[in-house]
């Protein structure tokens, strides 16, 4: 099994573990979009307790990649995603971003 396939499988398992029925094609597309960062032990995870990390998610992903406008709804969506993944020790970036893509209905970006 390739390293990429392993990341996708782990992401699908994590989503399933929190009760989310995932679209495998979208999970795969989000993983591809993240590039080599998914293979690095640090960058493959989101540090949900680090406010600077969550600000980077908002700025670089939600605003930069998804094209959303900054506002309280972005912070609320990040908080909702953190809550969804509560109890997950190592929050995979692919999973975190997948949940945000679904939340904002931005699947077409990965089509």
PyMOL commands that set and color helices and strands:
alter all, ss='L'
color gray80, all
select helices_A, chain A and resi 3-17+24-39+51-65+72-84+93-104+107-110
alter helices_A, ss='H'
color red, helices_A
deselect
rebuild
show_as cartoon
